[in-house]
């Protein structure tokens, strides 16, 4: 069946934000991608507006692209600031008025009009020089950092290399602070970073060559980083510097539900434990005088609702500050004040509130200061009181397309699965009989963590969706069991850090099948043809190895069937339709990507497909087992496209089936009849914003 190695070279580039349509390339599409590139990558907003206007004028019959172009004109004006707010408003109003049939685009325009109305209302409220403006948008935005005290720089992780970097917010220039080299040379990378009070140094968590996080400090002058804290069995995350610059507040993760909050001395790296914690707080910030730490913490173990507390460093005691049934989380401590800024959903929307404290106690009740700020994540205050934050804007959804695999043609372009909730749906899989499509929907994403995950089962005949609510904190990868009576997912609950669960499709009841150790990860899984065994990829980062385990579902016995040095680790698993081979995605140093296969009966692995650079996102066997469909990313001029390829396994050349102007295709599943595919597509993206002069003057005075 498998008798030939096939080598394919591709180029991988990430340079696109939103994708609305999936039509074949034509002049209006090329011009549209050029306009988006001018807007998002070059940052030439006025030039982009001219290009979008050209599309509307030249191609009025291409109403979907005309509507999107009109929407993007509004987005360009929005990015130009409040001075162009009226132009942005007019552009969005034209979308609603002129293109009513373009429902998705119209909905976005309406949301933007609501936001603009709120901003204009804020300005009219009489707050002195109040401004809200966007400072960074694009595919390279990263939120694992903080604003510098002077407001000139934002620290972030450069995902092109994993280095710690800073961005000049005025010019947009970025500078690498660490210089580890490319991903080809090292798999190390930066996680969270925090500025010292004087703005001359950065503390950051570094994923090192031994596959755990250590705490480092580095100066902006490019000096050699200093390892401040390193313990093999611990992961350390910096939260804040003390105002005197002598200590760093950290959270230490020591296995599931075994964590601590502490102070690490900048001078000698010594650790002082402050508090045992069972759940990782979302924030931790020093008071201006350094006497207290404010943070939010779950109201009950594993609860998604948080309350806000002060911790007295001298007395080592916890003091409630905000105690309410709603979800409340800390945004920051206003510089040189006794004001804690926090967000709450107690009114039914996400609003900004403030509470005053004195001598470790709240003064009166919290006060509402801004309505409907959205689900924002704080990036810190500047010394002058400007508040920076990030806003998640990415959307992912499930799509279905029709193919003729024998002719290698596309019968129907991908269409989004219709449902009430859009933007957070993923991991689709056809049932063995093809009557149902299962996928995961995330309804209420919380700040800095997962929200409510729901298992959706959609009837292929009627389109009706039945929802199941397994008693899991979160879950991810999904596959139907071969008998069609259960669905397996990876997830976690009150007791298990990460496990493989079986969910009954009738009742939603869950059963734990396999549990991961805290320092390991179950990456993906699939079933043997008879359904008696499940195979799962198991990545053990301290041991630098990835394994494939066969788990007997009747006896619980486990057996290793494959092992490799990691990272890179092992990706998507899939058993061939004849049940003889187990395929998986992996890579080697230098990032050549493979789809490999190992005989289930035993034997050496074989290369099905080899890629010279990043590119294999997902794949699936055709029902007859003679071919594999796989997806890869391709740079298309000034934009990006995702391509779906058909690869014969008995010899012959690969054939491209789909060329899509969209974010990468993931979790490909072929219907049992071989005529349709499902997958999910989208992007994780964010925007950086700043609010200035938004607090009442009387509330920002020094104590």
N, C-alpha and C positions, 0 to 999 in steps of 0.2 A: 504493500500500500504506500509506504513512504520510501522512495528510492532516489531522491534527488535533493541536493542542497541548492537553495536559491538565494542569490545575493542581490539586494536592492538598495540603492543609495537614495537618501532623501535629505531635505533641509528642513529644520524645525525652527519656526519663528513665532513669537507671540506679539501681535500688533493690532488687535481688533477689540472693540468693546461690545456693542450690541449687534445682534443679527436678527432681522425681522423676516426675511424671505429666503427662499431657496430656489431661485430660478437659474436657468442657464446663463452663462456669461453673455453680455451684450453691451452696447455702448453706454446706455444709461447706468448699468451696473458698474461698469469700469469708472465712469465719472463719479458715481456715488462713493465708491471706495476711495477714490482720489480725494474727494472732499472730506471724508472722514479722517483720512490720513493727515490732511492739511490741518484739520481741527485738533485731533487728538495727539498726534506724534510731533508735528511741527509747531503746534501751538499758535498758528496763524489764524485767529478766529475770524478776522475781517475777510481774509482771503477765502476761508472756507464758506463764509456766507455768500460770497459771489458765486462760488461753484454750485452750492445748493440752489441758489436762485436760477442759475443756468439750467439745472435739471428740470425745475418746475416749468421754465419757459420752453425748453426744447422738447420735453417729453410729457406733455399734459395727459396723454392717454395712458401712460404708465402710472396709474393713480396710486398704487401702493408706494412707489418710490417718490412720487411727487409729495405724498403725505408725509413720508419719512423725512424728505428733504426740508419741508416746511417745519417739521418738529425740530430738526437739527439746527435750523436757523434760530429758533427760539432758545435752544440749548447754548448756542454760541453767544447770543446776547446775554443770557443768564450768567455765563462765565465772565462777561465783561464787567459785571458788577451792578450795583443798584442804579447807577446813572443810566443804564440801558434797560432797566426793569420794564419800562413802558413798551419798548420795542419787543422785548421778550414776550410780554403779555399779548401784544398784537399778533405775534407769530403763532403762539399757542392757540389763540382764538380763531385764527384762520384754519388751523388743523381741524378744530371742532366744527366750524361752519362749512368748510369747503369739501371735507372728506368724511362724511358721517358713516359711510360703509366700511371704512378702515378702522374697525372697532378697537383693535389692540393699540394702534397708534393714537387714536382719539383718547383712549383711557389714560395713556401716559401724559398727553397734553392737558387733560383735565386735572390730573394730579399736580402738574406743574403750575397750573393756574391757581389752584388752592394754596400751594406753597407761596407763590408770589403775593397773593392777597394777604397771607399771614405776615410776611416780611414787611409789606407796606403798612399794615396795621401797627406793627411794632414801632416803625419809624414815627408814625403819627401819634404814638402814645406820649411823646414828649420826652423820652429818654435821651439825654444829651449825646448827640453824635453816635447814636446806636448804629452799628453796622454788622451785617452777617454776610460773609463772602467765602467763596470757594478758593482754596489756595493750591490744590493739587488734585488732578484727575488724570486718568490714563491707565494703561495696562500694567505699569510698573509701580503703582501705588502700594505701599506696604504700611501696615498699622502697628507693627511690633516695635514701636519706638516712642519718642517723647519730644515735645517742643523744647528748645533750649531756653534758658532763663531770659535771654534778651530778645527772644522771638525771631532770631535770624535763621535758625537752622531747625530741621527736623531730622532726628536720627531714624534709621530704618535698616531693614535687611535687603541687600541687593540680591534678588533671587537669580540673577544671571551668574553669580559666583558664590553666593552665601556669605559674602563679606559684610561687615558692619560699615555703613556709609552714612553720610549726612547730606541733606539737600538744602541748598540756598533757596529760601522761599521766594525771594525777589527775582533772582535770575533763573531759577530752575536748574542750576548746575549741581551736579552731585560729585562728592569726593569720597573715595574709599579711605576708611580709617584703618581697617585691617587689610592685609594684602596676602591672602592665603593662596591665590592662584585660582585657576579654573576648576570646574567640577571634575575634569579629567585628572587633575593632579591631587585633589583632596575632596572628601565628602564632608568635611567639617563645615559648620555654618553657625551664624549668630541667631539667637532667639531674642528675648526682650532686652532693651537697653534703657538706661536712665542717666540723666545729666547730673553732674555735680552742681552744687549751689553756685559756684563761681563760673560755671559754663566751660571749664577748661578740660574736663575729663568725662569719660563715659564708663559706667559700669554695665556689664552685659553678661548674659548667659551664653556660653559657647558649647555647642555640641562637638566634642573632641574626637580624636582618632580612636579612642577606646569606647566610643558610643555611649557616653553619658554627658550630662550638662555640668559644667563647672563655672564658677564666677570669676570674671576677669575685669581688669581696669586698664584703660588706655588713655593717653593724652591726645589732644587734637593735633599735636605737633608731629604725629607719626611715630612716636617713640614705641619701643617694644612693649607689647601688652604684658601685664603682670598677672599671674594667676593668684587670686586672692583666697579662693576656697575650692577644694577638690576632694571629694569623697566618692569612691567608686560605687557604693550602694545608695547614693543620694543624687537627686536632681535638684539644682538650686536655681531660683528665679529671683532677680532683683525687683523690688517694689518701689523703693524711694531712698534718697539720701537724707540723712539727718541735716537740719539747717546749718550746723557747724561743720559739716563735711567730714566728720570723724567716723561715722558708722553708716552701714547700708542695711535697710530693712529687707529681709529675704524670706521666701517661703521654701522650705525644704520638703521634698517629696520622697518618702521612704516607703514605697509600696502603697497598695490600695488602702485608703483610710488610715494612713500612718504618716502624718505630716506635722510639721512644726513651723511656727513663725519665730524669727530670731533676728539678732543684730550681729553683723560681721564687721569687725574693726578694719578700717581702711589701713591702719598703720601696720598691723601684724597678722591680720586674717583670723584672729580668734573669734569664736562663736559664743554668743550669749543667747540661750533659748528663752523666749518670752512666753510662749503659749503652745500647748498641744492643740492641733486642729484636726478635725475629721473630714472637713471639706475645704477645698482650696478657695480662699476668698477671691473676689473679683478685683479688689483694689486694696491698697494699704498706703496711707499718706500721713506724713508727719504734720503736727500742728506747727504754726510759725515759730513758736518758742521751743519746739522739740520735746515738750513734756508728754505729749499724747500722740497716739496713732489712731486715725479714724479708718474704719473698714466696714464692709458689709458682709453678712454671714447668713447662711440659710436659717429660716425660722425653725425648721425641724430638719433632722438628718435627711439628706437627699431631696429636700424641698426646692422648688424653683423660685419660691418667694423668699426675699432677703429682708432683714432688718439692718439698722446701722448702729454701730457701737464705737465707743472710745476705749482705748486701752491705756491705762496709766503706766508709763514705763517705770517710774520710781516705785509705785505701789503694786505693780503687776496685777492690776485688777481691771475687770471689764465693766463698762458703764453703758447701759442702753441710752441711745440718743433718739432714734426714730423707731418706734414700735407700732407697726400697723399691718393689717392683714394683706395689704397690697405688696407688690414687689418694689422695694426701694434699693437703690444702689448709689454709691458715692461717685460723684464726678470730680470733686476736688475741694481743697481748702483755699479759699480766696486769700491771696497774699496780704500780709500785714493786717489781718482782720480776725474776728472771732466767728466768721461765717463759714459754714460747711454747705457746699452746693451739692445737691443730689437730684436724681431723677426718680420718678414714681409713676406707676400706672393706676393710681387710686381713683382717678376721675374717669377711667376708661380709655384715656389716651396717655401717651408718654410725655410728661410735663417736667419742667425744671422747677425745683423747690429749693428753699434755703432754710437753714435753722441756725440760730445763734447759740453759742456755748460760752460758758464762763466757769473757770475752775473745775473743769471736767463735767459740767452739768448743762443740760439744755435750758435755754432761756425762752420760755413760752412755747407755743406750738409752731410747727413748720409753716412757712408762708409760700404760696404759689407766686412765682415771678415770671414764668414763660409757659404758655400753653403749646402743646403739640410740637415738641422738639424732635420727636422720633426716637428710634432705638439707637442712640448714639453711644460711642465708646470714647472715654476721655483720653486726651493726649497731653493734658497738663495746662497750667496757667503760666503766662509770662510774668515777669516782675511787675509789669504795669497793669496786670489784671485781665489781659486778653485770654480768652478760653478757646483752646484748640481741641477739636474732636474729629472722629472719623464716622462715616456713615456707610454701612454696607449697601451696595446697590446691585450686586450680582443676582442673576436669576438662572435657574436651571429647570428644564421641563422635559417631559417624555414625548417622543415623536414616533410615528409609524409611517413607513414607506412601503410601496409595492414594487417587486422586482420580477423579472423573468430570468432566472439564473441560467437556463439553457441557452438563451439568446444573448445573455449578458447585457440586458437592457433594463431601463427604469420605466415602470408602468405608471407610477404615481409618486410625485415628489414628497418628501417628508412633511407631514402635518402634525401639529401639536395635538396631543390627546385632549379632547374637550373636558373640562371639569371646572368646578366652582373656584377652587383655589389654584393660583398659578404662581410660578416663580421658585418653588421649593419642592419639586417632585423629581425623583431619581430612582436608579437601580431597578429598571423594569425587567420582567421575565415572563415569557409565555408559559402557561400550564402545559403539562405533557400532552393533553388532548387538544390543546389550542383553543379551548372555549373561554379561557380567562387570561387576563393580563394583570399581574401583580406588580405593585411598585410602592415606594415609600414616599410619604408626604410629611413635610415638616411645617407645622402650622404657626407656632409662636416661638420663633427663635429668640433666646434670651441673650443678654449682653455677655459676650465673651464665652459662650457655651451653647450647647445644643438646646433645642426647645422640645415641644411635644411631637413625638414621632408617631405616625399613624400608618398602619398597613392597609393599603387599598387594593381591593380585588374587583376588577372591572370586567363585566360581561362583554364578550366580544360580539354577541348577538344583539343585545339591547343597548349597550353603552352605560348601563346602570353601574354605579360604584358602591360596593359594600365596604364599610370601614371596620377594622379590628383594632383594638387598643390593648396590645400585650402589656403586661405589667413589667415594662422595661424602662429604665431611665432614658436610654437612647439605643438605636440600632441602625445598622448600615447595610452591608452587602446582603443581597436577598437571592434565594434560589428555591424553585419548587422541588419538592422531593419527587422521585420517579412515580410514586403511587398516586400523586395528585391530591392526597388527603392532608398534606402538611407543607409548610414553607419553613425553610431554615434561614436564620439571619445571624449575623454577628452583632453583639450588643453587650449591655451591662445592666445590672440591677442593684438592689440594695446590698448584696453580698459579694457579687462577682465583678472584678475589675474589667475583664473582657472575656466573653464566652461565646460559644456556638450554641444557639438555641433552636429547638423545634417548636413551631407554632401550629396548633390545630386550626385549619381553615374554617371550621364550623363554629368553634367556641372561642378562639383566640387564646386559649390556654397555652402557656409556655412550659417547656421542659429543657433543662440544661443538658447538653450533650457533651461538651468539652469545655474546659476552662483554661485560660491562658495564665501563665505566671505574670506577676506585675512587671517584670523586666523583659517581657516578650509580647508578641502580637500575632494573632490569627489574621492573616492578610486576606485570604480568599479561600473558597471551598467549592467542591463539586461532588457528584455521586458516581458510584459504580453503576453499570448498566442495570444490574438486578436490584439496586436500591438498598443492598445490605450493608454497604460501607460508604463512608464519606471521606474524601481526601481534603486535607486543608494545608495551606502554606503557613509555616510557623517561623517567624523571624525572632531570633534571640540576640538582641543588639549587644549585650555585654560579652557574649561569646563570639560575636562577629560571624554568625552563621545563619543560614536559612535552610529549612528542611521542609519536605513534604511528608505528611503523616497520613497513614491509612488507619481509620478508626472504624472498627466493627460495631455496627449499631445494635447488634444483638448481645454480644458478649462484653463490649466496652474495651476490648483489647486494642492496643495501638502498635503500629509498626512503621518504622521509617523506611520510605521508598526512594528518597532522593535527598542529597545534601550538597550545599555549595557555600563558599565563603561569601559573606555579605558585610556591608552593602556593596553593590546593588543586591536587592533581595529578589523574591519571587512574586510575580504578579498573577493575573487571572488564570485560573485553572479550568480545564474542560476535558471531558472524556469523549473520545471519538464515538460516532454512532454505532460502530460495531463492538464497542466496549474493549478494544484491544490496546488502545493508547491513551495516555494522559498527557495533554499538552499544557504548556504554561509559558508566560512571558518572563523574561529575565534579561539581564545585561551583564557586561563585564567591565573592568576598569578601562577607561577610554570611551565608555558609553556606546559600544556596538550593541544594538538590541536584537534579541532573538525571540522567536517562537520555537520552543523546543518540545520534543515529545519523548516519553519513556514508555516502553512496553509494560503494561500492567502485570503481565506474567513474569517480568524480570528481564533485565538486559540493559545495554548502554543507551544513553540518550542520543537523540538525533536532532539535527537542525532542520526545521521546516522552513523558516524564513529568517534571514539575517539582514539587519538594517545598520548602516554605517553611522547613523546619528540618531538622536531622539526622534521618536515618531510613532511607534506602535501604541495606540491608545486602547484598543480593544479588538477582539476577534471572535469568530464563531465558526464551527463546522457546519457545512451544508448537510441537510438531512441524509443524503446518500453517502456522506463521508468522503467524497471524491475531491472536495475543494474546501478551502478556508476563505472566509471573508475577513478582511482586516482593515482597520481605519488608520490613517496617518494624517499629520498636519503638513501643509505645504504653503510656502510663501507665494503669493500671487501678486506680483508687482508691488503695489504699495499697501496691500491688504493681506488677509489670511483666508485660506480655504481649508476645509476638511475634505479628504478624499476617502472613498470606500473602494477597495480593490478586491478582485476575485482571483484567488490563487489555486491553480490546479496542482494536485499532489502526485499525479502520475506523469508529470512532465508537461512541458508547454510554458508559455509566457503568461505573466500576470496581466489582468485586464482591469482597467479602471471603470467602475460602475457609476459612481456619483462624484460630482465636483460641486461642493457646497460652500457658499459664503456664510460660514457659521463657525462658532467655537467648536473645539474638538468633540468628536463623537465618543461616547463612553457607554459601557455595559451593553454591547450589542447582543441581541437575542433573535434567532430566526424562528418564525412560526413553523410548527410541524409540517404544514403543507408546502413549505419552501417558497411561498409566494410573497411573504411579507417579513419585514424586519422591524424591530423596535429598538430604541436606544434613548439615552438622554443626552442633552447638550446644553451648554450654558457656560457661565464663567463666575468665578469668585472675584468680585471687584469692589473697590471702595473709593470714596472721595474724602478729601481732607478739607474741613471748614474751620472758620474762626468766627467767634462772636466777640465784639468789642463794645465796651461801655454799655453793657446790658443790665448791670446791677444798679439799683437805686443808690445815689451818691451817699445817702446817710448810712447805708449798710456796708460801705467799704472803708470806713474810717478805722484807724488803728485803735486798739484797746487802750 
